[in-house]
Amino acid sequence: MSEVVASEIWGELKRFVNTVDRAEAAETVVQILMDNDSDVEDIRTAFKGDTDIKRALTAYLDNDKDYAEDEEEEELEEEDENQDWEN
């Protein structure tokens, strides 16, 4: 799905989502877009005026960064353990 089409759908439907639920709904939209290999810059461009999507995208990227950092740390720890076994 195109980011532009997703933006149009979100723009039409978000008014039907309770204000307190919009953040979670925006997170779901971002998650779906990212799961379907959307580019971060394309999402930013398509949703440039939408603060809910901006916040959700920032949160997604922060979580993804934390996850990537955790994976890197685990890989380094495994390498260290393997080296200890070799010595």
Wavefront OBJ file of the C-alpha trace (Angstrom):
o trace
v 0.000 0.000 0.000
v 1.242 3.427 -0.861
v 2.080 5.758 1.999
v 0.013 8.455 0.315
v -3.053 6.200 0.176
v -2.497 5.208 3.804
v -2.301 8.900 4.697
v -5.588 9.616 2.946
v -7.287 6.672 4.663
v -5.892 7.743 8.055
v -7.012 11.328 7.448
v -10.555 10.207 6.767
v -10.835 7.599 9.514
v -9.007 9.160 12.456
v -11.921 11.451 13.236
v -13.915 8.318 14.069
v -11.253 7.179 16.559
v -11.660 8.508 20.095
v -9.007 11.072 20.942
v -7.635 8.907 23.756
v -7.201 5.995 21.318
v -5.562 7.892 18.466
v -1.990 7.371 19.632
v -2.438 3.615 19.654
v -4.229 3.696 16.299
v -1.381 5.765 14.814
v 1.154 3.277 16.188
v -0.752 0.511 14.416
v -0.694 2.419 11.123
v 3.069 2.973 11.436
v 3.638 -0.670 12.348
v 1.685 -1.859 9.303
v 3.578 0.491 7.007
v 6.959 -0.560 8.391
v 6.021 -4.255 8.230
v 5.280 -3.712 4.540
v 8.713 -2.200 3.893
v 7.692 1.439 3.706
v 10.559 3.886 3.832
v 10.700 6.160 6.876
v 11.163 9.256 4.727
v 8.188 8.307 2.552
v 6.039 7.983 5.678
v 7.255 11.351 6.964
v 6.469 12.982 3.629
v 3.022 11.429 3.280
v 1.998 12.230 6.870
v 3.933 15.498 7.260
v 1.102 17.400 8.941
v -0.076 14.655 11.279
v 1.299 14.848 14.818
v -0.148 11.471 15.847
v 1.722 9.643 13.098
v 4.898 11.676 13.739
v 4.878 10.648 17.406
v 4.125 7.031 16.525
v 6.926 6.934 13.971
v 9.382 8.443 16.462
v 8.360 5.872 19.070
v 8.714 3.059 16.525
v 12.178 4.200 15.510
v 13.255 4.612 19.141
v 12.035 1.090 19.957
v 13.639 -0.309 16.824
v 16.925 1.415 17.699
v 16.808 -0.014 21.218
v 16.089 -3.473 19.775
v 18.984 -3.192 17.307
v 21.325 -2.068 20.085
v 20.240 -5.004 22.273
v 20.883 -7.429 19.409
v 24.355 -5.955 18.835
v 25.168 -6.289 22.541
v 24.010 -9.911 22.542
v 26.142 -10.677 19.485
v 29.186 -9.121 21.136
v 28.567 -11.112 24.313
v 28.277 -14.330 22.301
v 31.535 -13.550 20.504
v 33.230 -12.943 23.853
v 31.900 -16.243 25.204
v 33.102 -18.080 22.103
v 36.538 -16.549 22.462
v 36.648 -17.591 26.138
v 35.898 -21.177 25.129
v 38.673 -21.116 22.551
v 41.251 -19.897 25.077
l 1 2 3 4 5 6 7 8 9 10 11 12 13 14 15 16 17 18 19 20 21 22 23 24 25 26 27 28 29 30 31 32 33 34 35 36 37 38 39 40 41 42 43 44 45 46 47 48 49 50 51 52 53 54 55 56 57 58 59 60 61 62 63 64 65 66 67 68 69 70 71 72 73 74 75 76 77 78 79 80 81 82 83 84 85 86 87
